[in-house]
């Protein structure tokens, strides 16, 4: 038999088999597993208003999935403080509970990664969010942290005329996104020889600590011209301290994220500008992707949610 004849015979056999009884028919939809109930646990770095917006996005995804007949319970297991040991205990405890999905914002990648690997080995679908951990795990969030720091350095330098003393509130020393923002800021600010960094202190994502550190910095440096905050808490803390010291408008504050108090400080000309992430999107897609993974859908390894700079001109009065 010629090759052409063989091909035609195979094709004819396949067609007749499908027509006869569908024995060889294949529908890719059969790969999808039906689910009706899901439990997803979020473990952020700390209890913080920033994550409330993440939770709102997650709730929107839950409501949407309910219309499809899928009931999703979202549980938040949030450390009251940015404490590595507590954070890891919560991850370990939830591995034992074996939820359908586990979403973790890394506080200390060196220890978090090992535990997340154990979760995957235990058969739990894992997504990291907010703060990148490792390429070993899917991620939803923003990876451009160093660039955010650099953008804010250039923005601050412009606002203070490229000269003067500035300070850094560096957040949590183990949080990779805080560290990257500070590194990006310092690298970019080095381009301005007349700008001097006179203090750099970790506030551990505590608003109250950011207030105290800024008060100390203002006393030690009465001619301070600018402050860079590496997270969502410390621009607010810096702004409160600057207002209390009667130096609103004299000390230029830049930082991260768009909490309501931050936006009001921008409108009041206390904070000059921030880089804001789209954390609602983070919560929404984490829930959607974890449920989809349990249905055996393919999901992206990394979903970038981005950031944008917000100033008074953009947000209005």
Secondary structure as a PSIPRED ss2 file (coil, helix, strand):
# PSIPRED VFORMAT (PSIPRED V4.0)

   1 X C   1.000  0.000  0.000
   2 X C   1.000  0.000  0.000
   3 X H   0.000  1.000  0.000
   4 X H   0.000  1.000  0.000
   5 X H   0.000  1.000  0.000
   6 X H   0.000  1.000  0.000
   7 X H   0.000  1.000  0.000
   8 X H   0.000  1.000  0.000
   9 X H   0.000  1.000  0.000
  10 X H   0.000  1.000  0.000
  11 X H   0.000  1.000  0.000
  12 X H   0.000  1.000  0.000
  13 X H   0.000  1.000  0.000
  14 X H   0.000  1.000  0.000
  15 X H   0.000  1.000  0.000
  16 X H   0.000  1.000  0.000
  17 X H   0.000  1.000  0.000
  18 X H   0.000  1.000  0.000
  19 X H   0.000  1.000  0.000
  20 X H   0.000  1.000  0.000
  21 X H   0.000  1.000  0.000
  22 X C   1.000  0.000  0.000
  23 X C   1.000  0.000  0.000
  24 X C   1.000  0.000  0.000
  25 X C   1.000  0.000  0.000
  26 X C   1.000  0.000  0.000
  27 X C   1.000  0.000  0.000
  28 X H   0.000  1.000  0.000
  29 X H   0.000  1.000  0.000
  30 X H   0.000  1.000  0.000
  31 X H   0.000  1.000  0.000
  32 X C   1.000  0.000  0.000
  33 X C   1.000  0.000  0.000
  34 X C   1.000  0.000  0.000
  35 X C   1.000  0.000  0.000
  36 X C   1.000  0.000  0.000
  37 X E   0.000  0.000  1.000
  38 X E   0.000  0.000  1.000
  39 X E   0.000  0.000  1.000
  40 X E   0.000  0.000  1.000
  41 X E   0.000  0.000  1.000
  42 X E   0.000  0.000  1.000
  43 X E   0.000  0.000  1.000
  44 X C   1.000  0.000  0.000
  45 X C   1.000  0.000  0.000
  46 X C   1.000  0.000  0.000
  47 X C   1.000  0.000  0.000
  48 X C   1.000  0.000  0.000
  49 X H   0.000  1.000  0.000
  50 X H   0.000  1.000  0.000
  51 X H   0.000  1.000  0.000
  52 X H   0.000  1.000  0.000
  53 X H   0.000  1.000  0.000
  54 X H   0.000  1.000  0.000
  55 X H   0.000  1.000  0.000
  56 X H   0.000  1.000  0.000
  57 X H   0.000  1.000  0.000
  58 X H   0.000  1.000  0.000
  59 X H   0.000  1.000  0.000
  60 X H   0.000  1.000  0.000
  61 X H   0.000  1.000  0.000
  62 X H   0.000  1.000  0.000
  63 X H   0.000  1.000  0.000
  64 X H   0.000  1.000  0.000
  65 X H   0.000  1.000  0.000
  66 X H   0.000  1.000  0.000
  67 X C   1.000  0.000  0.000
  68 X C   1.000  0.000  0.000
  69 X C   1.000  0.000  0.000
  70 X C   1.000  0.000  0.000
  71 X E   0.000  0.000  1.000
  72 X E   0.000  0.000  1.000
  73 X E   0.000  0.000  1.000
  74 X E   0.000  0.000  1.000
  75 X E   0.000  0.000  1.000
  76 X E   0.000  0.000  1.000
  77 X C   1.000  0.000  0.000
  78 X C   1.000  0.000  0.000
  79 X C   1.000  0.000  0.000
  80 X C   1.000  0.000  0.000
  81 X C   1.000  0.000  0.000
  82 X C   1.000  0.000  0.000
  83 X C   1.000  0.000  0.000
  84 X H   0.000  1.000  0.000
  85 X H   0.000  1.000  0.000
  86 X H   0.000  1.000  0.000
  87 X H   0.000  1.000  0.000
  88 X H   0.000  1.000  0.000
  89 X H   0.000  1.000  0.000
  90 X H   0.000  1.000  0.000
  91 X H   0.000  1.000  0.000
  92 X H   0.000  1.000  0.000
  93 X H   0.000  1.000  0.000
  94 X H   0.000  1.000  0.000
  95 X H   0.000  1.000  0.000
  96 X H   0.000  1.000  0.000
  97 X H   0.000  1.000  0.000
  98 X C   1.000  0.000  0.000
  99 X C   1.000  0.000  0.000
 100 X C   1.000  0.000  0.000
 101 X E   0.000  0.000  1.000
 102 X E   0.000  0.000  1.000
 103 X E   0.000  0.000  1.000
 104 X E   0.000  0.000  1.000
 105 X C   1.000  0.000  0.000
 106 X C   1.000  0.000  0.000
 107 X C   1.000  0.000  0.000
 108 X C   1.000  0.000  0.000
 109 X H   0.000  1.000  0.000
 110 X H   0.000  1.000  0.000
 111 X H   0.000  1.000  0.000
 112 X H   0.000  1.000  0.000
 113 X H   0.000  1.000  0.000
 114 X H   0.000  1.000  0.000
 115 X H   0.000  1.000  0.000
 116 X H   0.000  1.000  0.000
 117 X H   0.000  1.000  0.000
 118 X H   0.000  1.000  0.000
 119 X H   0.000  1.000  0.000
 120 X H   0.000  1.000  0.000
 121 X H   0.000  1.000  0.000
 122 X C   1.000  0.000  0.000
 123 X C   1.000  0.000  0.000
 124 X C   1.000  0.000  0.000
 125 X E   0.000  0.000  1.000
 126 X E   0.000  0.000  1.000
 127 X E   0.000  0.000  1.000
 128 X E   0.000  0.000  1.000
 129 X E   0.000  0.000  1.000
 130 X E   0.000  0.000  1.000
 131 X C   1.000  0.000  0.000
 132 X C   1.000  0.000  0.000
 133 X C   1.000  0.000  0.000
 134 X C   1.000  0.000  0.000
 135 X C   1.000  0.000  0.000
 136 X C   1.000  0.000  0.000
 137 X C   1.000  0.000  0.000
 138 X E   0.000  0.000  1.000
 139 X E   0.000  0.000  1.000
 140 X E   0.000  0.000  1.000
 141 X E   0.000  0.000  1.000
 142 X C   1.000  0.000  0.000
 143 X C   1.000  0.000  0.000
 144 X C   1.000  0.000  0.000
 145 X H   0.000  1.000  0.000
 146 X H   0.000  1.000  0.000
 147 X H   0.000  1.000  0.000
 148 X H   0.000  1.000  0.000
 149 X H   0.000  1.000  0.000
 150 X H   0.000  1.000  0.000
 151 X H   0.000  1.000  0.000
 152 X H   0.000  1.000  0.000
 153 X H   0.000  1.000  0.000
 154 X H   0.000  1.000  0.000
 155 X H   0.000  1.000  0.000
 156 X H   0.000  1.000  0.000
 157 X H   0.000  1.000  0.000
 158 X H   0.000  1.000  0.000
 159 X H   0.000  1.000  0.000
 160 X C   1.000  0.000  0.000
 161 X C   1.000  0.000  0.000
 162 X C   1.000  0.000  0.000
 163 X C   1.000  0.000  0.000
 164 X E   0.000  0.000  1.000
 165 X E   0.000  0.000  1.000
 166 X E   0.000  0.000  1.000
 167 X E   0.000  0.000  1.000
 168 X E   0.000  0.000  1.000
 169 X E   0.000  0.000  1.000
 170 X C   1.000  0.000  0.000
 171 X C   1.000  0.000  0.000
 172 X C   1.000  0.000  0.000
 173 X C   1.000  0.000  0.000
 174 X C   1.000  0.000  0.000
 175 X C   1.000  0.000  0.000
 176 X H   0.000  1.000  0.000
 177 X H   0.000  1.000  0.000
 178 X H   0.000  1.000  0.000
 179 X H   0.000  1.000  0.000
 180 X H   0.000  1.000  0.000
 181 X H   0.000  1.000  0.000
 182 X H   0.000  1.000  0.000
 183 X H   0.000  1.000  0.000
 184 X H   0.000  1.000  0.000
 185 X H   0.000  1.000  0.000
 186 X H   0.000  1.000  0.000
 187 X H   0.000  1.000  0.000
 188 X H   0.000  1.000  0.000
 189 X H   0.000  1.000  0.000
 190 X C   1.000  0.000  0.000
 191 X C   1.000  0.000  0.000
 192 X C   1.000  0.000  0.000
 193 X C   1.000  0.000  0.000
 194 X C   1.000  0.000  0.000
 195 X E   0.000  0.000  1.000
 196 X E   0.000  0.000  1.000
 197 X E   0.000  0.000  1.000
 198 X E   0.000  0.000  1.000
 199 X E   0.000  0.000  1.000
 200 X E   0.000  0.000  1.000
 201 X E   0.000  0.000  1.000
 202 X C   1.000  0.000  0.000
 203 X C   1.000  0.000  0.000
 204 X C   1.000  0.000  0.000
 205 X C   1.000  0.000  0.000
 206 X C   1.000  0.000  0.000
 207 X H   0.000  1.000  0.000
 208 X H   0.000  1.000  0.000
 209 X H   0.000  1.000  0.000
 210 X H   0.000  1.000  0.000
 211 X H   0.000  1.000  0.000
 212 X H   0.000  1.000  0.000
 213 X H   0.000  1.000  0.000
 214 X H   0.000  1.000  0.000
 215 X H   0.000  1.000  0.000
 216 X H   0.000  1.000  0.000
 217 X H   0.000  1.000  0.000
 218 X H   0.000  1.000  0.000
 219 X H   0.000  1.000  0.000
 220 X H   0.000  1.000  0.000
 221 X C   1.000  0.000  0.000
 222 X C   1.000  0.000  0.000
 223 X C   1.000  0.000  0.000
 224 X E   0.000  0.000  1.000
 225 X E   0.000  0.000  1.000
 226 X E   0.000  0.000  1.000
 227 X E   0.000  0.000  1.000
 228 X E   0.000  0.000  1.000
 229 X E   0.000  0.000  1.000
 230 X C   1.000  0.000  0.000
 231 X C   1.000  0.000  0.000
 232 X C   1.000  0.000  0.000
 233 X C   1.000  0.000  0.000
 234 X H   0.000  1.000  0.000
 235 X H   0.000  1.000  0.000
 236 X H   0.000  1.000  0.000
 237 X H   0.000  1.000  0.000
 238 X H   0.000  1.000  0.000
 239 X H   0.000  1.000  0.000
 240 X H   0.000  1.000  0.000
 241 X H   0.000  1.000  0.000
 242 X H   0.000  1.000  0.000
 243 X H   0.000  1.000  0.000
 244 X H   0.000  1.000  0.000
 245 X C   1.000  0.000  0.000
 246 X C   1.000  0.000  0.000
 247 X C   1.000  0.000  0.000
 248 X E   0.000  0.000  1.000
 249 X C   1.000  0.000  0.000
 250 X C   1.000  0.000  0.000
 251 X E   0.000  0.000  1.000
 252 X E   0.000  0.000  1.000
 253 X E   0.000  0.000  1.000
 254 X E   0.000  0.000  1.000
 255 X E   0.000  0.000  1.000
 256 X E   0.000  0.000  1.000
 257 X C   1.000  0.000  0.000
 258 X C   1.000  0.000  0.000
 259 X C   1.000  0.000  0.000
 260 X H   0.000  1.000  0.000
 261 X H   0.000  1.000  0.000
 262 X H   0.000  1.000  0.000
 263 X H   0.000  1.000  0.000
 264 X H   0.000  1.000  0.000
 265 X H   0.000  1.000  0.000
 266 X H   0.000  1.000  0.000
 267 X H   0.000  1.000  0.000
 268 X C   1.000  0.000  0.000
 269 X C   1.000  0.000  0.000
 270 X C   1.000  0.000  0.000
 271 X E   0.000  0.000  1.000
 272 X E   0.000  0.000  1.000
 273 X E   0.000  0.000  1.000
 274 X E   0.000  0.000  1.000
 275 X E   0.000  0.000  1.000
 276 X E   0.000  0.000  1.000
 277 X E   0.000  0.000  1.000
 278 X C   1.000  0.000  0.000
 279 X H   0.000  1.000  0.000
 280 X H   0.000  1.000  0.000
 281 X H   0.000  1.000  0.000
 282 X H   0.000  1.000  0.000
 283 X H   0.000  1.000  0.000
 284 X H   0.000  1.000  0.000
 285 X H   0.000  1.000  0.000
 286 X H   0.000  1.000  0.000
 287 X H   0.000  1.000  0.000
 288 X H   0.000  1.000  0.000
 289 X H   0.000  1.000  0.000
 290 X H   0.000  1.000  0.000
 291 X H   0.000  1.000  0.000
 292 X H   0.000  1.000  0.000
 293 X H   0.000  1.000  0.000
 294 X H   0.000  1.000  0.000
 295 X C   1.000  0.000  0.000
 296 X C   1.000  0.000  0.000
 297 X C   1.000  0.000  0.000
 298 X C   1.000  0.000  0.000
 299 X C   1.000  0.000  0.000
 300 X C   1.000  0.000  0.000
 301 X C   1.000  0.000  0.000
 302 X E   0.000  0.000  1.000
 303 X E   0.000  0.000  1.000
 304 X E   0.000  0.000  1.000
 305 X C   1.000  0.000  0.000
 306 X C   1.000  0.000  0.000
 307 X E   0.000  0.000  1.000
 308 X E   0.000  0.000  1.000
 309 X E   0.000  0.000  1.000
 310 X E   0.000  0.000  1.000
 311 X E   0.000  0.000  1.000
 312 X H   0.000  1.000  0.000
 313 X H   0.000  1.000  0.000
 314 X H   0.000  1.000  0.000
 315 X H   0.000  1.000  0.000
 316 X C   1.000  0.000  0.000
 317 X C   1.000  0.000  0.000
